[in-house]
């Protein structure tokens, strides 16, 4: 049986393109978010500024129900202002390192001998008891430099897009689950024990090697954001080309002396809620209580300015809402935008929002399960649906840098694929042509997909997202493609419009637990 042709509002596509391509504000939005406000670690002062500024923008555009919505008990806020490391012996030299989030200040410069330690399990701690006072610890081996074999900046060619049409049958995840949970529990226990041990032993600071070469610093979290848990000692990540010589000097039995100065602080004494920023264009008529959502995570790591991860997504989603408002869109369904927080710590903000408004599995009673983050827990019963579950139409997400949209991942929702092919057709001339059945993960659309709601992420050109900027100090505005963001904003606005106007909500795939 032939499928009925999907209606496509070409007149609205033209209006959206005109506004997006000729009157764009996407770079103004992104510039302020990244270069005026800066990095936006969840619950940091900069994140609070970003919440306030985006609310103000939404209100200025005339959007409705603009507010911040809290999710419980994320943890303490943290920020750092300066960090420096110097080698004092066997020669003097400045070294480049930055602190991990949620690790403490040095409270002024500290000087000590460097010492290489290897801690793979809790039993490894005992060999160092009584030997670490006033030491600065090097936590990793030196790493051999690996020259790059591919261009840093990459775009899909026709062969690459064609390759996305293949679908690999999934492996049996249950078979590996016990091992994954065991490793997670062991890592968490080791991190807590190590934090407490280093404090008790009088360690001055610790330094690890950046995961990337060529002077790039990839820095995430350390210590603990949780009140009542030890934050350990100041912990930094150092560029590989500065870290490796320190290890080699120690291997030559030379004395390595360092000076470390980190100014960092927790902004709260107790655990605080995080906040998502929400706004909408109200629907009209009989479908007004149904909702189409678009979103991106506004939180970032702290060493760059979070431009590609994920200021780009935030700017595109905000621009899409501005475009719809500017062209006078009066959707049948409500179009709601969400700027998430806590994504980098496990999709915390979007999971909490979905649980509150749409659906969630029951909280586990087993203490071992309760101690796990939500994404590792076994379902503790049948899915509990809120009234909004059946009124939900679709969610569209952006979180793979600033690269041009080349299409969309259908998340194995094969019934949605012909719909998306029709919606993309007005944008074939700007490079968006591909619909793949494949899943993609690791960002906020998963919070919707996990409970059976249609949530989607777009296919994007990689640019240098995974070669230079992802979670690194190079995640700045200079690495963003302005034209790509204009194209993405137009497509998001049109997809939101089409989903809001469609006679039926988007089809849903069966839940894995069904």
Buried (B, 14 or more C-beta within 10 A) or exposed (E): EEEEEBEBBEEBBEBBBBBBBEEBBBBEBBBBBBEEBBBBBBBBBBBBBBBEBBBEBBEEBEBEEBEBBBBEBBBBBBBBEEBBBBBBEEEEEEBBBBBBBBBBBBEEEBBBBBBBBEBEEBEEBEEBEEEBEEBBBBBBEBBEEEEEEEEBBBBBEEEBBEEBEEEEEEEEEEEEEEEEBEEBBEEEEBBBBBBBBBBEBEBBBBBBBBBBBBEBBBBBBBBBBBBEBBBBBBBBBBBBBBBBBBBEBBEEEEEBBBBBBBBBEBEEEEBBBBBBBBBBBBBEEEBBEBBBBBBBBBBBBBBBBBBBBBBBBBBBBBBBBBBBBBBEBEBBBBBBBBBBBBBBBEBBBBBBBBBEBBBBBEEBEEEEBEEBEBBBBEBEEEBEEBEBBEBBBBBBBBBBBBBBBBBBBBBBBEEBBBBBBBBBBBBEEBBBBBBBBBBBEEBBBBBBBBBBBBBBBBBBBBBBBBBBBBBBBBBBBEBBBBBBBBBBBBBBBBBBBBBBBBEEBBEBBEBEEE
